[in-house]
Amino acid sequence: MLTGKKSGKTTRVDFKKLLVKLMKIVLFQVLKQKKYFLIFLVFSFAMAGFYPAIQVAQQGINNFFFWFSLLKLVDWIFYVVFCLLFGLSFSLFLVRVLKSFKTIFLP
């Protein structure tokens, strides 16, 4: 917690509460819309297939399922989190681009 002065009074700023409010505003409002949630899912699954395919591209696609057998529990967790974050960031990116597109080209 940080303290700051505002009109002679000391106020406390709780960054966790502020961060939670911002997350609710942006993430949940976007993911409540079906089309952006679908984009989130599609690109998460696309990355889940694309990333291992790139990893085994030099050895041949026959090693695709062998690559998964080499992952430990921590690697699986990072793999799933990475795929979900990619889908989420792509969905939020499209929201931002489409909003700016509408403000520029549509009066």
C-alpha positions, 0 to 999 in steps of 0.5 A: 500500500502506498500513501499519498497526500490529497488536500491535507489528508493521507489516503491509502491506495490499494493497488490490488483493488484497483487492478481487480476493478480494471480487470473486471472492466476490460477482460470480463466485459470483452469475454462476455461477448460471444464473438470475442470469447469464441475468438479467444477459444479459437486462437488458444486452441490454434496456438496449442496446435501450432506451437508443438508443430513448430517445435517438431518441424525439423524432426518431422511431424511424426514426433508431434505426440512424442513432444507431448510425452517429454513435458513435465507437469510444470511444462504442461502448466506453462504450455496451457497458460501460454496458450490461454494468454495468447488467445486472450491477448489476441482477442483483446487486440481485436477489440482495440483494433475494431474500436479504433477502426469504427472511430476512424472510418465510421462517423 
